[in-house]
């Protein structure tokens, strides 16, 4: 897994998997809720996209899935995001990257 950061939304978006499907989305959601004890505050599920909002160290972020762009995390306020919101995305993405690598290594060993 290789983390990619992009700014096309007007904020920092951490792309967890640009080819990821629902399985990847729910795997990330499980890590957030289980390992990091994050509670999702707003869930919007559409035909081709899912957006689940949550707070990470006081910053409102969104876990996003799209059949077109994969799985990513970005500040919920997108274009109005502050620099510290963008830094929180990078921090969380780094933690997730390590946890996903560990998860995949353990799964391949078993």
C-alpha positions as CSV (number, residue, x, y, z in Angstrom):
1,X,0.0,0.0,0.0
2,X,1.3,3.4,-0.9
3,X,-0.3,6.5,0.5
4,X,-0.9,9.4,-2.0
5,X,-1.7,12.9,-1.0
6,X,-3.5,15.2,-3.4
7,X,-5.2,18.7,-3.3
8,X,-7.7,18.6,-6.1
9,X,-10.6,19.2,-3.7
10,X,-9.1,22.4,-2.4
11,X,-7.8,20.6,0.7
12,X,-5.4,17.8,1.5
13,X,-6.9,14.4,0.6
14,X,-5.2,11.2,1.6
15,X,-5.9,8.5,-1.0
16,X,-5.8,5.2,0.8
17,X,-6.5,3.1,-2.3
18,X,-7.4,4.7,-5.6
19,X,-8.6,1.4,-6.9
20,X,-10.1,0.3,-3.6
21,X,-13.6,-1.2,-3.3
22,X,-16.1,-1.5,-0.5
23,X,-14.0,-4.1,1.3
24,X,-11.1,-1.6,1.6
25,X,-13.5,1.1,2.8
26,X,-15.0,-1.1,5.6
27,X,-11.5,-2.3,6.5
28,X,-10.4,1.3,7.1
29,X,-13.7,2.0,8.9
30,X,-13.0,-1.0,11.2
31,X,-9.5,0.3,12.0
32,X,-10.8,3.8,12.7
33,X,-13.6,2.6,15.0
34,X,-11.8,-0.4,16.6
35,X,-8.1,0.5,16.9
36,X,-8.5,4.3,17.1
37,X,-11.8,4.3,18.9
38,X,-13.3,6.8,16.5
39,X,-17.1,7.2,16.3
40,X,-18.7,8.2,13.1
41,X,-21.1,11.1,13.5
42,X,-22.7,11.3,10.1
43,X,-23.1,8.6,7.5
44,X,-24.3,9.2,4.0
45,X,-24.5,6.2,1.7
46,X,-25.4,6.8,-2.0
47,X,-25.4,4.5,-5.0
48,X,-21.8,5.3,-6.1
49,X,-20.3,7.0,-3.0
50,X,-20.2,6.8,0.8
51,X,-19.1,9.6,3.1
52,X,-18.7,9.0,6.9
53,X,-17.8,11.9,9.0
54,X,-15.8,11.7,12.3
55,X,-13.7,13.7,14.6
56,X,-9.9,13.1,14.9
57,X,-8.1,15.2,17.5
58,X,-10.9,17.8,17.2
59,X,-10.8,18.0,13.4
60,X,-13.8,17.0,11.4
61,X,-12.7,14.5,8.7
62,X,-14.5,12.4,6.2
63,X,-13.8,8.8,5.2
64,X,-14.9,8.7,1.5
65,X,-15.6,5.8,-0.9
66,X,-16.4,6.3,-4.6
67,X,-16.6,3.7,-7.3
68,X,-14.7,6.1,-9.5
69,X,-11.9,7.4,-7.1
70,X,-11.5,4.7,-4.5
71,X,-11.0,5.2,-0.7
72,X,-9.8,8.5,0.8
73,X,-9.9,10.8,3.8
74,X,-10.2,14.5,3.7
75,X,-11.4,17.4,5.9
76,X,-15.2,17.6,6.0
77,X,-15.1,21.3,5.1
78,X,-13.0,20.7,2.0
79,X,-12.3,24.1,0.4
80,X,-12.8,25.9,3.8
81,X,-10.4,23.5,5.6
82,X,-7.7,25.1,7.8
83,X,-4.0,24.1,7.6
84,X,-4.3,22.2,10.9
85,X,-7.2,20.2,9.4
86,X,-5.0,19.2,6.5
87,X,-2.2,18.3,8.8
88,X,-4.6,16.0,10.8
89,X,-5.4,14.2,7.5
90,X,-1.7,13.6,6.9
91,X,-1.2,12.4,10.5
92,X,-4.1,10.0,10.4
93,X,-3.2,8.7,7.0
94,X,0.3,7.9,8.3
95,X,-1.2,5.9,11.2
96,X,-3.6,4.1,8.8
97,X,-0.9,3.3,6.4
98,X,1.1,1.4,9.1
99,X,-2.0,-0.4,10.4
100,X,-3.0,-1.5,6.9
101,X,0.5,-2.8,6.1
102,X,0.5,-4.7,9.4
103,X,-3.0,-6.1,8.7
104,X,-2.0,-7.2,5.2
105,X,1.2,-8.8,6.4
106,X,-0.6,-10.7,9.2
107,X,-3.3,-11.8,6.7
108,X,-0.7,-13.1,4.3
109,X,1.1,-15.1,7.0
110,X,-2.0,-16.8,8.2
